[in-house]
Amino acid sequence: MNANSDEVDVFMTLPSREGEQFAAAGWYGDLTAMAKNEVAKEYDPNGLSQALLKVATFGGKLTSMPMNIEGPIFYYRTDIFKKCGLEAPKTIKDVEAAAEKIKSCDVTVTPFVSRGLKPAIAYTFSNILHNVGGSYVANGKSNLCSAKGKEALDTYSRLLRDFGPPGVVNYSFQQISALYRGGRAAMAFESSNELRTVMEGGARLKDTGLLPFPAGDAGQVPTTIGWGMAVSSHSKQPDAAWYFVQWATSPEVQKKMALQGIAPPRPSVAKDPEYRKWIDEEPVRKEWQAALDVLATKGSSEVGYPIVANPQSREFIGQAVQDLILKQKTVDQACADADKALDALIALN
């Protein structure tokens, strides 16, 4: 892409992560006119998630078409909760209380697990930040040292430090899904896309409950993102590339993906009789879809800082959380160091 090669016609992209960066580099082809005037009869671009289309629009240019909708959701073991006399958590404080109870009630399992790997932390941390009422930026400056920012940093790091597995600073989705699927975690906060992996083998099919992450002072503001299919601005075959994008993000293909546990960004596919039949086969799938419905209506796509250097911003968020997990800094020190580095990034935007 840096070489402006015409060898790439179509590519997958995650607008919430690299969208600003790729748009600034001029790598995205502009799909705005194509999506309005050059569409196959059965494609129905208006049937795609309008929120995800908005997230994929930079400087008034539509840069990709949504392939899926996803976000971190709360997986919990209903059998362990029952054994320990716990109800499904409704608030973040309930999650902490449940972790404390499980820690003494069932010493064979990790009470809570989520992402502790530095570049991966922002995906799950953002949900807690927004739930407590925090924001990444205020008045053009990094906002982690605000009261809500510090509350989110303290809460997330404490959950992982006090109730997470050994070596949690190395955990991303692979390790989290394996731990939970293997019956070694009572609660996991991980991507909705991991449902199929978590349910592989069937051991967790009947003892798992699913929810959007429980509420904070600002209610539930789940992280909601989606991969997109983009056309390279350097493609010599933009018409053929656009034709492929329409096929890859069509109702028919998204229905096939949905039946494999990849949530569709089209409400019409979510209502399809065959898909509903698949959902209704297992209670956990119904809860999965219900959680996704909340993500679709209440979600925020702000994962890290809304700047060109978004990927780098995630590193500083992750560093602050890791410093707290490892007890290397106080909350005040961690947020101050992060804010200083992040303000420098914002200034370059």
C-alpha positions in Angstrom: 0.0 0.0 0.0 2.9 2.4 0.8 4.3 1.7 -2.6 0.9 2.7 -4.3 0.9 -0.7 -5.9 -2.0 -1.6 -8.2 -1.6 -5.3 -7.3 -4.2 -4.9 -4.5 -7.7 -4.3 -5.7 -9.7 -5.1 -2.6 -8.8 -5.3 1.1 -10.3 -5.8 4.5 -10.1 -3.0 6.9 -11.1 -2.1 10.5 -12.2 1.6 10.3 -12.3 2.1 14.0 -8.6 1.2 14.2 -6.8 2.3 11.0 -9.6 4.2 9.2 -8.2 7.7 10.0 -4.7 6.6 9.1 -5.6 4.9 5.8 -7.8 7.8 4.8 -5.0 10.3 5.4 -2.6 8.1 3.4 -5.1 8.1 0.5 -5.3 4.3 0.4 -9.1 4.0 0.3 -11.1 4.3 -3.0 -14.2 6.5 -2.6 -17.3 4.3 -2.7 -19.8 7.1 -2.1 -21.0 7.4 -5.7 -20.8 3.7 -6.4 -23.0 2.9 -3.3 -25.6 5.3 -4.6 -25.6 4.8 -8.3 -23.9 1.5 -9.2 -25.4 -1.2 -7.2 -26.7 -4.7 -8.0 -30.5 -5.0 -7.7 -30.3 -7.4 -4.8 -27.5 -5.6 -2.9 -29.5 -3.1 -0.9 -26.8 -0.7 0.5 -29.5 1.0 2.6 -30.0 -2.3 4.4 -26.6 -2.2 6.0 -26.0 -0.7 9.4 -26.1 3.0 9.0 -23.9 3.4 12.1 -21.1 1.3 10.6 -21.4 3.1 7.3 -20.9 6.4 9.2 -17.9 5.0 11.0 -16.4 4.1 7.6 -16.9 7.6 6.3 -13.9 10.0 6.4 -14.0 13.5 5.0 -17.3 12.8 3.5 -16.0 9.8 1.6 -17.4 6.3 2.2 -14.4 4.0 2.3 -15.7 0.5 3.0 -18.8 -1.6 3.2 -19.6 -3.4 6.5 -18.9 -7.2 6.6 -20.0 -7.9 10.2 -20.9 -6.2 13.5 -19.1 -7.1 16.7 -18.0 -6.0 20.1 -16.8 -7.4 23.4 -19.6 -9.1 25.4 -19.7 -10.7 28.9 -19.6 -14.5 29.0 -20.4 -16.1 32.4 -20.8 -19.6 33.8 -24.4 -20.0 34.9 -23.6 -23.1 36.9 -20.8 -21.5 38.9 -23.0 -18.5 39.6 -25.7 -20.8 40.8 -23.3 -22.7 43.0 -22.0 -19.5 44.5 -25.5 -18.0 45.1 -25.0 -15.2 42.5 -27.4 -13.5 40.1 -26.3 -12.3 36.7 -24.5 -9.0 37.3 -26.4 -5.8 36.3 -23.6 -3.3 37.2 -19.8 -3.1 37.1 -19.8 -3.2 40.9 -21.8 -6.5 40.6 -19.0 -7.9 38.4 -16.4 -7.1 41.1 -18.6 -8.5 43.9 -19.2 -11.7 41.9 -15.4 -12.1 41.2 -14.7 -11.7 45.0 -17.3 -14.3 45.8 -16.2 -16.8 43.2 -12.6 -16.4 44.3 -13.5 -18.0 47.6 -16.4 -20.1 46.5 -14.6 -22.0 43.7 -10.8 -22.0 43.9 -10.5 -24.1 40.8 -11.4 -21.3 38.3 -10.2 -17.9 37.4 -13.0 -15.5 38.5 -12.6 -13.0 35.7 -10.5 -12.7 32.5 -10.3 -10.1 29.7 -7.6 -8.5 27.6 -4.3 -7.7 29.3 -2.0 -7.6 26.2 -0.9 -4.0 25.7 -2.1 -3.3 22.1 -5.3 -5.3 22.7 -6.5 -3.7 25.9 -8.3 -0.7 24.3 -10.9 -2.9 22.7 -12.3 -4.1 26.1 -11.2 -1.1 28.3 -13.1 1.3 26.1 -16.4 -0.3 27.0 -15.7 0.2 30.7 -14.5 3.8 30.2 -17.7 4.7 28.3 -19.9 2.8 30.8 -18.6 4.8 33.7 -19.1 8.1 31.8 -15.5 8.7 30.7 -14.1 9.9 27.4 -10.7 9.7 25.7 -10.6 13.4 24.7 -11.9 16.6 26.3 -11.2 20.1 24.9 -8.6 18.7 22.5 -6.6 17.0 25.3 -6.2 13.4 26.5 -8.7 12.8 29.3 -7.5 9.7 31.1 -6.6 11.7 34.3 -10.2 12.9 34.6 -12.1 11.4 37.5 -14.0 9.0 35.2 -10.8 8.1 33.3 -9.0 7.2 36.5 -12.1 5.2 37.7 -12.1 3.2 34.5 -8.3 2.6 34.7 -8.5 1.5 38.3 -11.6 -0.7 37.8 -10.3 -2.6 34.7 -6.8 -3.1 36.0 -8.1 -4.2 39.5 -10.4 -6.8 37.9 -7.4 -8.3 36.0 -4.9 -8.0 38.8 -7.0 -9.3 41.6 -9.2 -11.8 39.8 -7.5 -12.6 36.5 -5.2 -15.5 35.6 -1.4 -15.5 36.1 0.3 -13.8 33.1 -2.8 -11.9 32.2 -0.7 -9.1 30.6 -0.1 -11.6 27.8 -3.8 -12.4 27.2 -5.7 -11.5 24.1 -8.7 -13.3 22.5 -6.9 -16.6 21.8 -5.9 -17.1 25.4 -9.2 -15.8 26.8 -11.4 -18.1 24.7 -9.2 -21.1 25.4 -9.4 -20.5 29.2 -13.1 -20.0 29.2 -13.9 -22.9 26.8 -11.7 -25.2 29.0 -13.8 -24.5 32.0 -11.1 -22.5 33.8 -12.8 -19.1 34.0 -16.1 -18.1 35.5 -16.4 -14.8 33.7 -14.8 -13.6 30.4 -15.1 -10.3 28.7 -14.3 -10.9 25.0 -15.4 -10.4 21.5 -18.9 -11.6 20.3 -17.0 -13.1 17.4 -15.5 -15.6 19.7 -18.9 -17.4 20.3 -18.1 -20.2 17.9 -14.6 -20.7 19.3 -15.9 -20.7 22.9 -18.6 -23.2 22.0 -16.4 -25.5 20.1 -16.7 -29.0 21.4 -20.0 -28.2 23.2 -18.7 -28.1 26.8 -19.9 -24.5 27.4 -23.1 -24.7 25.3 -25.4 -25.3 28.2 -23.7 -23.5 31.1 -23.0 -20.1 29.6 -24.9 -16.8 29.9 -24.2 -13.8 27.7 -24.8 -10.1 28.3 -23.5 -6.7 27.1 -21.0 -5.6 29.8 -22.9 -4.5 32.9 -23.7 -0.9 33.4 -21.8 1.9 35.0 -22.9 5.5 35.9 -23.5 6.2 32.2 -25.4 3.0 31.7 -24.4 0.6 29.0 -22.3 2.0 26.2 -20.9 -1.1 24.5 -18.0 -1.0 22.1 -19.4 -1.7 18.6 -17.2 -2.1 15.5 -17.2 -4.0 12.2 -14.8 -5.1 9.6 -15.3 -3.6 6.2 -14.4 -4.4 2.6 -12.6 -1.6 0.8 -11.4 -0.9 -2.8 -7.8 0.3 -3.2 -7.5 3.8 -4.5 -4.7 2.4 -6.7 -6.7 -0.4 -8.3 -6.8 -0.4 -12.1 -10.0 -2.4 -11.9 -12.2 -0.4 -9.6 -15.5 -1.5 -11.3 -14.6 -5.2 -10.9 -13.4 -4.6 -7.4 -16.7 -2.9 -6.5 -18.6 -5.8 -8.0 -16.6 -8.2 -5.7 -17.2 -6.0 -2.7 -21.0 -6.1 -3.4 -20.9 -9.9 -3.5 -18.7 -10.2 -0.4 -21.0 -8.0 1.7 -24.3 -9.1 0.1 -27.3 -10.4 2.0 -26.7 -13.9 0.7 -23.0 -14.1 1.8 -23.7 -12.4 5.1 -26.4 -14.9 5.8 -23.9 -17.7 5.3 -21.5 -16.0 7.6 -24.2 -15.5 10.2 -24.9 -19.2 10.3 -21.3 -19.7 11.3 -21.5 -17.2 14.2 -20.4 -14.0 12.4 -23.0 -11.5 13.3 -24.6 -9.7 10.3 -24.6 -5.9 9.9 -27.9 -6.2 8.1 -31.1 -6.2 10.3 -32.9 -8.1 7.4 -30.4 -11.0 7.7 -30.8 -11.1 11.5 -34.6 -11.6 10.8 -34.1 -14.2 8.2 -36.2 -17.4 9.0 -33.2 -19.8 8.5 -31.0 -17.6 10.7 -33.7 -17.3 13.4 -34.1 -21.1 13.4 -30.3 -21.4 14.0 -30.5 -18.8 16.8 -33.5 -20.5 18.4 -31.8 -23.9 18.6 -29.7 -22.9 21.6 -30.5 -20.4 24.5 -27.0 -19.1 24.4 -27.4 -18.1 20.8 -30.6 -16.2 21.7 -28.6 -14.3 24.4 -25.8 -13.7 21.9 -28.2 -12.1 19.4 -29.9 -10.1 22.2 -26.5 -8.7 23.3 -25.7 -7.8 19.6 -29.0 -6.0 19.4 -27.9 -3.8 22.3 -24.5 -3.3 20.6 -26.3 -2.2 17.4 -28.5 0.4 19.1 -26.3 1.7 21.9 -22.7 1.1 20.8 -19.8 3.4 20.4 -17.0 2.8 17.9 -14.5 4.9 19.8 -11.8 2.4 20.5 -8.7 4.4 21.4 -8.3 8.0 20.3 -10.1 9.3 17.2 -6.9 10.4 15.5 -4.7 9.3 12.6 -2.4 7.7 15.1 -5.1 5.5 16.6 -3.0 2.3 16.7 -0.3 4.1 18.6 -2.8 5.6 21.0 -3.9 2.1 21.9 -0.3 1.3 23.0 -0.3 4.1 25.5 -3.7 3.1 26.9 -2.5 -0.5 27.2 0.7 0.6 28.9 -1.2 2.6 31.6 -3.4 -0.5 32.3 -0.4 -2.8 32.4 1.5 -0.5 34.8 -1.5 -0.8 37.2 -1.9 -4.5 36.8 1.8 -5.0 37.6 1.7 -2.4 40.4 4.5 -0.4 38.8 2.6 2.9 39.1 -0.2 4.5 40.9 -3.3 5.5 39.0 -2.3 9.1 39.1 1.2 8.3 37.7 -0.1 6.0 35.0 -2.8 8.3 33.7 -0.4 11.3 33.8 2.3 9.5 31.8 -0.3 8.3 29.3 -1.9 11.7 28.9 1.4 13.4 28.3 2.3 10.9 25.5 -1.2 11.0 24.1 -1.3 14.8 24.0 1.8 14.7 21.8 0.0 12.3 19.4 -3.1 14.4 19.3 -1.0 17.5 18.5 0.3 15.7 15.4 -3.1 14.8 14.2 
